[in-house]
């Protein structure tokens, strides 16, 4: 079984926003600065959801990852 990835790439943001790769790389860098992540640290789907103020389960249709069911709900 293929291991699911947990981190966001610029290509994922391109599918969500419909913007160019360079614009999405800048946005990714802005999010990393917002969360205080270093150069070699990656942004997770949960951090992306928090930054965009969206539930994570609404992001998954735009991101090519495995299909699974989220077992919890957010209030």
C-alpha positions as CSV (number, residue, x, y, z in Angstrom):
1,X,0.0,0.0,0.0
2,X,1.3,3.5,-0.9
3,X,2.0,5.7,2.1
4,X,-0.1,8.9,2.1
5,X,1.8,12.1,2.2
6,X,1.1,14.7,4.9
7,X,2.7,17.8,3.4
8,X,1.5,20.5,1.0
9,X,3.3,21.2,-2.3
10,X,3.0,24.2,-4.6
11,X,1.2,21.9,-7.1
12,X,-1.5,21.3,-4.5
13,X,-2.0,25.0,-4.1
14,X,-2.1,25.5,-7.9
15,X,-5.1,23.1,-8.0
16,X,-6.9,24.9,-5.1
17,X,-6.2,28.5,-6.2
18,X,-5.9,28.1,-10.0
19,X,-2.8,30.4,-9.9
20,X,0.7,30.0,-11.4
21,X,3.4,27.9,-9.7
22,X,5.4,30.9,-8.7
23,X,2.5,32.6,-7.1
24,X,1.8,29.4,-5.1
25,X,5.4,29.1,-4.1
26,X,5.2,32.6,-2.7
27,X,2.0,31.8,-0.8
28,X,3.6,28.6,0.5
29,X,6.5,30.7,1.8
30,X,4.1,33.2,3.4
31,X,2.3,30.3,5.2
32,X,5.6,28.9,6.4
33,X,6.6,32.3,7.9
34,X,3.2,32.6,9.5
35,X,3.7,29.3,11.3
36,X,7.3,30.0,12.1
37,X,8.6,27.0,10.1
38,X,12.2,26.8,9.0
39,X,13.6,26.4,5.5
40,X,13.6,22.6,5.6
41,X,10.3,22.2,7.4
42,X,7.2,21.4,5.5
43,X,3.6,22.6,5.8
44,X,0.9,20.1,6.7
45,X,-2.7,19.9,5.4
46,X,-3.9,20.8,8.9
47,X,-1.8,24.0,8.9
48,X,-3.1,24.8,5.4
49,X,-6.7,24.4,6.6
50,X,-6.0,26.6,9.7
51,X,-4.4,29.3,7.5
52,X,-7.3,29.3,5.0
53,X,-9.8,28.9,7.7
54,X,-11.3,25.9,6.0
55,X,-12.0,22.4,7.4
56,X,-9.4,19.9,6.1
57,X,-12.0,17.6,4.6
58,X,-13.0,20.4,2.2
59,X,-9.3,20.5,0.9
60,X,-8.9,16.9,0.0
61,X,-11.0,16.9,-3.2
62,X,-8.4,19.3,-4.6
63,X,-5.4,17.4,-3.5
64,X,-4.3,14.2,-5.0
65,X,-3.9,12.0,-2.0
66,X,-5.4,8.7,-0.9
67,X,-9.1,8.4,-0.1
68,X,-10.0,8.0,3.5
69,X,-12.6,9.1,6.0
70,X,-11.9,11.7,8.6
71,X,-12.9,10.2,11.9
72,X,-13.5,13.5,13.8
73,X,-15.4,16.6,13.4
74,X,-14.5,20.2,14.3
75,X,-16.9,22.3,16.2
